Amino acid sequence: MTSWVCPLNPVPPSRPNGSEWQLSRSIEATELDTDLIFRELRNTARVARNSVSETVVRILADGGTFPDIQQLVSGARGRRVFEDGDLEAGIWSVGLSQGLVRDIAPAGDLVEWIVNEAYDVITRVTGLFADSTRV
């Protein structure tokens, strides 16, 4: 299992859309919902696919250079994605593991699950050694 930590309320209440999009996008996305940008610049990055990332890919594939996409990939635009919850505001980095996210649990539940699973493994392994005969 891959665990991903995301606070259930990742943005202040003054920006309610942010937490909503982050949770739903995280659960719905697959490993194919990404674009590789900057390949032509020899600085590849994997980002969530949206209209901005698709435009960046197209511009660079058509021979564009960094100044042609600089405004599209600026950190200020990407920050708007997180602050305003606007998925089309800019780009943000993701990994292929986003396709493994199926639900989002509170951190306490996640820690409890990990501890219980570790206990089960230790108990199982300890039992294997207890039943073995020493040579």
C-alpha positions as CSV (number, residue, x, y, z in Angstrom):
1,M,0.0,0.0,0.0
2,T,1.2,3.5,-0.8
3,S,0.3,6.1,1.8
4,W,-0.1,9.7,1.0
5,V,-0.4,12.3,3.7
6,C,-2.8,15.2,3.0
7,P,-4.5,17.2,5.8
8,L,-8.2,17.0,5.6
9,N,-8.3,20.8,5.8
10,P,-5.2,21.8,3.8
11,V,-6.3,25.4,3.3
12,P,-7.7,28.1,5.5
13,P,-11.6,28.2,5.7
14,S,-11.4,31.5,3.8
15,R,-10.5,29.4,0.7
16,P,-13.0,26.5,0.9
17,N,-12.5,25.4,-2.7
18,G,-8.8,24.4,-2.1
19,S,-9.4,21.5,0.2
20,E,-12.3,20.2,-1.9
21,W,-10.4,20.1,-5.2
22,Q,-7.3,18.7,-3.6
23,L,-9.2,15.8,-2.1
24,S,-11.3,14.9,-5.1
25,R,-8.4,15.3,-7.6
26,S,-6.2,13.1,-5.4
27,I,-8.7,10.3,-5.4
28,E,-9.9,10.5,-9.0
29,A,-6.5,11.0,-10.8
30,T,-4.7,8.0,-12.4
31,E,-1.0,7.6,-13.2
32,L,-1.9,8.6,-16.8
33,D,-3.3,12.0,-15.7
34,T,0.2,13.6,-16.0
35,D,2.3,15.4,-18.6
36,L,6.1,15.5,-18.9
37,I,7.2,19.0,-19.4
38,F,10.6,20.6,-20.1
39,R,11.8,17.5,-21.9
40,E,13.2,19.5,-24.7
41,L,15.0,21.7,-22.2
42,R,16.6,18.6,-20.6
43,N,14.9,19.3,-17.3
44,T,11.9,17.0,-17.3
45,A,9.2,17.4,-14.7
46,R,6.0,15.4,-14.2
47,V,3.0,17.6,-13.6
48,A,-0.7,17.1,-13.3
49,R,-2.3,17.3,-16.7
50,N,-4.5,20.3,-17.3
51,S,-4.8,22.9,-20.1
52,V,-1.7,24.8,-18.9
53,S,0.5,21.7,-19.0
54,E,-0.8,20.6,-22.4
55,T,-0.1,24.1,-23.7
56,V,3.5,23.9,-22.4
57,V,4.1,20.5,-24.0
58,R,2.7,21.8,-27.3
59,I,4.8,25.0,-27.3
60,L,8.0,23.1,-26.6
61,A,7.3,20.3,-29.1
62,D,6.8,23.0,-31.7
63,G,10.3,24.4,-31.0
64,G,9.5,26.9,-28.3
65,T,12.0,27.9,-25.7
66,F,11.8,28.7,-22.0
67,P,10.9,32.4,-22.5
68,D,7.9,31.2,-24.5
69,I,6.5,29.2,-21.6
70,Q,8.0,31.1,-18.6
71,Q,4.7,32.9,-17.7
72,L,2.8,29.6,-17.9
73,V,5.1,27.7,-15.5
74,S,5.8,30.5,-13.0
75,G,5.6,29.7,-9.4
76,A,3.0,32.5,-8.9
77,R,0.6,30.7,-11.2
78,G,1.2,27.4,-9.5
79,R,0.6,28.9,-6.1
80,R,-2.9,30.0,-7.3
81,V,-3.8,26.3,-7.9
82,F,-3.3,25.7,-4.2
83,E,-4.6,29.0,-2.8
84,D,-7.7,29.3,-5.0
85,G,-8.4,25.7,-5.9
86,D,-8.4,26.6,-9.6
87,L,-7.0,23.5,-11.4
88,E,-6.4,25.5,-14.5
89,A,-4.5,28.3,-12.9
90,G,-1.0,26.8,-13.3
91,I,1.0,23.6,-13.0
92,W,1.9,21.5,-10.0
93,S,4.2,18.5,-9.6
94,V,2.9,15.0,-9.2
95,G,4.2,11.5,-9.4
96,L,2.9,8.3,-10.9
97,S,1.8,7.2,-7.4
98,Q,-1.1,9.5,-7.6
99,G,-2.9,6.7,-9.4
100,L,-2.6,4.6,-6.2
101,V,-4.6,7.0,-4.0
102,R,-8.1,5.5,-3.3
103,D,-9.1,7.4,-0.2
104,I,-7.9,10.0,2.2
105,A,-7.9,9.1,5.9
106,P,-7.1,11.3,8.9
107,A,-3.4,11.0,9.8
108,G,-4.2,9.3,13.1
109,D,-6.1,6.6,11.3
110,L,-3.2,6.1,8.9
111,V,-0.7,5.8,11.8
112,E,-3.0,3.3,13.6
113,W,-3.3,1.2,10.4
114,I,0.5,1.2,9.9
115,V,1.2,0.2,13.6
116,N,-1.4,-2.6,13.5
117,E,0.0,-3.9,10.2
118,A,3.6,-3.8,11.6
119,Y,2.4,-5.6,14.8
120,D,0.8,-8.4,12.6
121,V,4.0,-8.8,10.6
122,I,6.2,-9.0,13.7
123,T,3.8,-11.5,15.3
124,R,3.8,-13.6,12.2
125,V,7.6,-13.6,11.8
126,T,8.2,-14.2,15.5
127,G,5.9,-17.2,15.3
128,L,7.9,-18.6,12.4
129,F,11.1,-18.4,14.5
130,A,9.5,-19.8,17.6
131,D,8.4,-22.9,15.8
132,S,11.7,-23.6,14.1
133,T,14.2,-26.0,15.5
134,R,17.8,-24.7,16.0
135,V,20.6,-26.5,14.3
